[in-house]
């Protein structure tokens, strides 16, 4: 006969096994949600919006310029239990390309997105501050993001560009700091960050229907043919491959391209100065297409491609972009990297080598990319990664994380950089860039007038420069300007006429005040 206590023990054992099984199923479900399905769930638009709505209960941190101007902040609201704060941009359109927007309907962009963990207070570095808020019963607050932008220079650059469609980027060559980055047209992020969802959607539809695409920044989001500013790269390739600034080149009125009846001509159909032969220096100073077409054919497609890629340009449709200039934590917002074909693209098609050498065909860049090229030349051949964010501070203003400058690479030698500096100084002192001259200051630059579109389309006007550029100077600012479709001059525009005066104003304001 079975003892009286055994049925009870058996029932307890069965109950224990059942509970263990249930806990196992619960653990498996939680593991699936948190590990295997986390990405899919987080990527669901409905959940993304729920996350943003939850963030509105937190006083989001500020985005601040290097000189202390607050360009994004959260303000408390009244009468809204769900959205306790509203995001404000005191000078919205001026800094929109930096801050981006923070919208309960359309999410986040630019620094608002890239630094969201810090701004929302969820980053591990803010754990101590968040815990202190919890213990003391204080509302949770996010951290502050300190950028490299010089607010005063940003205003100068915006005023100089005016209503001309285009962009201006200014960089400190020594550390890659983005001093100014403006684009026209721009948009007001306040319209997308209000608490009125109907108004937000109406603004979104209007902005996306605008053919000028104001939500895209011409400074870093789009790509354009660089025109003769690309001759900085072609000249660098020649110098790196044994040619000197005084090396002689045949100087015909036009260049007959091999394998075709097409030719390359200089701007206005003129002949480059110098007689039957001229020098690389003269051709650079006067931006002679004929000579630089010859240079491209002489140094070859491989040398051109290698030089462009060393400056951070990506191959067109590359199988692997790991070698291209990529966004980093120092410059966390997305940007379109310049493009230049791999050498195989030119195989059996020499005319395209000559055309690419003068910045046309499939050459593509934006002001950020070209400012980096100028920065490398200014910085003894060493190119820094662009840097937009320097620090994170907790709600009490204490620095909790720093992002130091980072070297991208050495696209050219120091000796090549020195020759390039001299050649670019001559462009401003006596060549196509005289409109960038500043009394008492040596400026180095390169003009560009880039053809695009079909016949009758006005060219893009470019100017890329740095200063101070005297023999004993250490350059502290590099600027790239593009004015689309020639600005107010249309088809009559050149980079020297339209873009150089804009760059001059930016450099003058930064160095002389």
N, C-alpha and C positions, 0 to 999 in steps of 0.2 A: 504494500500500500504506500502511495507517494506521500511524503511529509506535507503537512498543511501549508508551509511557507513557500513551497516550490512554485506553484502557479503564480503567486504574487511576484516572485523573482523573475519568472519567465516574462510576465507582462512588462515589468520594469525594463528588462533587457531589450524586449522588442520596442518599447517606447524610446529607449536610448538610441537604438539603431536607427529608428525612424527620424529622430531629431538630428542625428549625425548626417543622414542622407539629405534631409531638408537643408541643413546648413551648407552641405556640399553643393547642392543645386543653387542656393543663394550665392555662394562664393563664386561659382562658375558664371552665373549671370552677371554679377558685379564685375568680374574680371573681363568678361566679354565686352561689356559696355565701356569700361574704363581703358581697356588696352586695344582690343581688336576693332571695336566699332567707334572708338573715340573720334577718329578723323572724319568718318562719314557723318556722325552726329553733329560734330562741331561745324562741318561744312554745310549742313542743312540751313538754307536761308532763314527759315522760321526760327531756328535755334540761335543763329547769329544775331537776329534782331532781339530775341529775348535776352541775350547776353548784354547787348548794348543798353537795353532798357534797364537791366539790373545795374549797369555801371552808372546810370543817372542818379543813383542813390549816394554816390561818392562824389566829393568835391574833387574833380579832376585837376591834376597839376597844371601849372602854367608852362607855356613855351616862351622862352625869353631870348632876346638877341644878346650878342657878346657885350654890347654897351648898355644892357640893362632894360631895354624896352620890352614890355610884355606884349606879345603878339597873339596870344591865345590864353583864355582863362575861363573858369566856370563861375557863374553867379547864381545865388540861391533864388528860387522862384517862390511864389505864394499861391496857395490854393490848388496845388497839384501834388497829390500824395504819391503818384507814380514817378514823375519826373521832377525830382527835388532841385535839380540844377539845370541851367541852360548854358551852352557853350557860346562864348562871345569872342569876336576877332576885332579888336579896336580899330585896326587899319586894314580890314579884311582883304580887299583886292590887292593891296601892295605886297602882302606876304603870302598870298594864297598858294603860290607854287612851293612854298616852304612848309607852311602849316598843314595844307590840305584842309579837309573838312571833317566834322564829326557829326554824323546825322543819324537820328533814330530810325530813319527809313532806309538810307542808302549806305550806312556803314561809315568807314573811316578811310582816309587816304594820307599819303605823304608822312610827315612826322607824326601826325595823330595816329596813324596805323602802325608805323614802324616802331614807335616808342610807347605803344599802348600799355604794355605791362607796367612800365614805370609811371605813366600818367594816371593810370587807374589804381595804382597802389598795390598791384598784385605781384610785382617782381620780388624775387627772394631778397634782394638788397633792402627792400622796404619792410621786411617782416618784423623787425624790432620796433619800428615806428608804428606799424599797424597793431602790434600786440599792445604797445603802450596806450594807443587810442582805445583799444578794447577794455583794458584793465581800468582806465580812468574814465570810461564812459563817454569818451569824445567821439564825434563823427569821424569815420575813416576819411583820410585825405590821400591824394596821389602825390607823386614826386614831380619836381620841376625839371624840364629839359632845357639845357643851356646850349644855344646854337652858336655858330661862328659868324652869323650875319651881323654886319655893321649897319644898324638901322639908318643912320644918317646917309651912308653911301647908297643904301638901297633906295632911299628917296631921290638922291641925286641921279642915280642910274635910271629910275623910272621917269623923272622929269626930262632927262636928256633924250630918252627914247620917245617920250611923248605918246602920240596916238599912232605912230608908225608901227605897222605889224612887224614883230620881230622879237629879239631878246638881247639881253646883256648879262654876261657872267664875269665876275671879278674874283680872282683867286690870289692868295698869298703863296708865291712859288716855294717859299721855304718850308711850309708845313702842309700845303694843300687846302688851307682854310678857305671856304667859300665866303667871301666878303659881301657879295651882292649877287642876286640871281632874280632877274625880273623878266617878265614876258608880257607881250601885248598881242591879242586881247587877253584879259584875265577875267576873274569872276569874284563875286563876293561870297565867301563861305558862310557868312551869317544867314544867307537865304536858305542854305541847306541844313542849318543847325538850329532852326527855331523849334518851337513846340507845336506849331500849326502844321499838321501833316498835309493838309490840302495845299497850303502855300509852298511847302517843301516840294511836293510833286509837281506843282505848276512851274516852279523855278527850274527843277530838273528837266522837265520837258522842253522848256524854253532854251536852256543852255545846250542841250543835246541836239536841238533842231538848228542851232546857229551854225551856218556853214564855216564860220571862222574857228570853230572848235575851241572855245575858251577854256574848257576843262583840261585841255592838253597844253603843257608848257613848251613853247618853242625853245626854251633854254636847255631842256634835258629830256623831254619826252619824244620829240620829233627829230627827223634827220633830213638834211638838205645837201645838195652838192656844194662842196667847199670852195670851188673855183680856185683862183690863184693863191689862196691861203695855203692850199696843199703843197705849194712850191717850197714851203718850209721843210716838208718831209722829203720831197724830191731832192732838194739841195743837200739835206742832211745825208741822204743815201749816197749822193755823189762824193761828198767830203769823206764819208766813212769808207768809201771804196777807192780812195787814192787820188781823187781829183781835188784841185785847190780852187780857191776863189778867183785866182788869176788864170786858171786854165783856159786856153783859147778854144773857141767853138765857131764853126762856119756860121755866117750871118746872112742867109738869103732873105729875100723879101717875104717868102712863105715857104713852108716845109711840105714837100711832096711826100705823102704817106705811102709806104710800100704796099704793094698788092692792091692798090686802089687808085682811083683818079682824084680822091679827096685830098685836101690840103689843110694845114693849120696856119692861121694868120695871127699876127699880133693885133692888139686892140686898136681899132680905127684903121687897120690895114697899113700901119706904119712899119718901117724897118727899124730894128733895134739899133741904138747908137753903137758906134765903134768901128765902122768900116766893113771890110770883107770878112773880118773875124771880130769877135767880141769875147768878153770874159764872162764867167759864171756870175761874178759880182755885178757887172753891168746889166746882165740879163735879169738878175734878181731885183735889182734896184728899180728897173723900168718894167718889171713883170712881163718879159718877152716870152710869149707862148711858143714861138718858133724854136728858140734856143732850148726851152725846157722840154719841148717835144723831142729834140735831139738828145738831151740828157737822159730822158726816160728810155729811149731806144738804146743808148750807149751803155747805161748801167744795167739795164735789163729788168724783166718782170720780177725775177726772184729777189733782186736787191730792193726793188720798190716795195714788194709785198712784205719782205722781212722788216723793212724800216717802218712801214705803216703799222704792222702788227706789234712791233716793239713799242710804239707810241700808244698802244692800247686799242687800236682799231681791231675789230673782229673780222675774220674771213666771212664772205657772203655765204649764207647757208652752211655753216661749219658743222661737221658731225660731232664736234666736241668743243664747247666754248670755254673750257676751264682755263685756257690761256688768255682769254680776253679780259679787259678791264671790267670788273664786276662790282656791284654794290657791296659795301662792307658796313660794319657797325658804325664806322666813322662817317660814312655817307649812306645811310640806311634806306633812303627812298629810291624807287626804281628810276633808271634812266636808260635811254636808248644809246648804246655804244656805237661809235663810228664804224663804218664798214669799208673794207677794201678787199678785192678778190684775192684768192690764192693764185699762185703763179700759173697753175695749170689752166686757169681761165683764159690766159693770153696765148696759149700754145697755138701756133699757126696763125695768129692774128696780131701782128706787130702794130698795126694802126691803133689798136686799143691801148697798147702800152704807152704810146705817145700821148694819146688823149687823156689817159688816167694820170699821167705825170703832170698835167696842168689842172688837175682837180675836177675832171668831168667824167663822163661815162658812168660807171657804177660807184664812184667815190661818194661817200655819204658821211656827214658829220653834223654836229650841233655846236652851239657856243661853248657848252661845258667841255666837250672833247677838244675843241681847238684851243681853249684857254689852258688846258692841260699840256698841249704840245708847246705852247709859248712858255708855260711855267717850267717845263723840263729844260728848254734852251736857256732860260734865265737862271736856272738853278744848277749850272755846271753840268748839264746832261742828266741829272737825276730827277726822275718824275715821282712826285708824291701822289698817293691816293687822295682823291678829293675828300675833305672832311667837312661835315655840316653840323655834327654834334660833338661837343667837348666834355660835358659833364651831366651827371644826374645829381640833383640835390633833394634831400628829404623835405617834408613840409616846413621844417624849422630852418631851412636854408643850409644845412650841413651837406658837404660833398660826400656822396656815398659811392660814386663810380665815376671813373674818368676814361676817356677814349683818346689815347695819345696819337700823335701823327704816325703815319705808316708809309714806308717807301714802297712804291709800285715796282720800280725797276730803273735801269740805266739805259734808255734807248739810244743815246749817243754818248761819245766820249767827251770829256771836259774840253779837249782841244777843238773838237768839232763844234761844241756849244759856243766856244769863244769866237770862232770864225762866224758862226751864224749870228751871234750878237752884233758883230761889226757890220755884217751885211744888212741886218734889220735896222740898225741905227742909220745907215746910209739911205734906206728907203724913206725914212721920215725927214732926214736932213736935206735930201736932194732928189728924191724919187717920187713915187706915186702916193706917198703918205704924208706929204708936207702939211696937210690940214691938221695933223696931230701934234704939230710942234708946240712946245710950251716953253716960254722964255725962262732961262735959268735951269732947265731940266732936260736931260738927255732921254729921249724916248726911242725905243726900238719897235718896229712894227712891220706888218705885211698886209697889203690890200688884197681884196678878192672881188671879182665880179663874175658871178656864177650863172651860166645859162641853164635854163630848165624849161620844161614844157615845150610846146610847139612854136612855130614861127610867130613873131609878134608878141610873145610873152616877155614881159620886162624881167631883167636879171635880178637875182638876189645880190645885195651889196654887203660885203664883209670887211671887217678890219680886226686884226689880232695884234696885240702889242704888249709890252711890259716896260716898267720903269722903276727906279732910275737905272739907266743903262750905260753910264759912263764907264771907262776902263777900271776905275777903282770902286765903283758902286756895287752894292748888293741889292738887286731888285726885290721889291717888297709887294708889288702888285702886277698881275697879268690880267688883261681884259680881252674878251672876245665879244664882238657885236655882229649881229646879222639884222638887216632890214629887208624884209621880204618884198619881192616885186619892185625893187627900186624906190620904195617909199613915195614921196611927193614928186620925185624926178622921173619915175616910171622907166621907160626904155632908155632914157638918157643917163641913168644913174651909173656911178662907179663906186667901188668901195671907198676910194679916197675922198670922194665928194660927200657921200651920204653917211657912211658908218664911222669914218675916222673922227669927225667932229664930236660924235657921241662918246667914243672912247676917250677922247681928249678931256671932255668935261669930267668923266669919272676919275681919271688919273689925277687931274688937276685938283679936284676936290679932296682926294685921298692924301696926296703928297704935299699940297701947299695950303689946303684949307680954304 
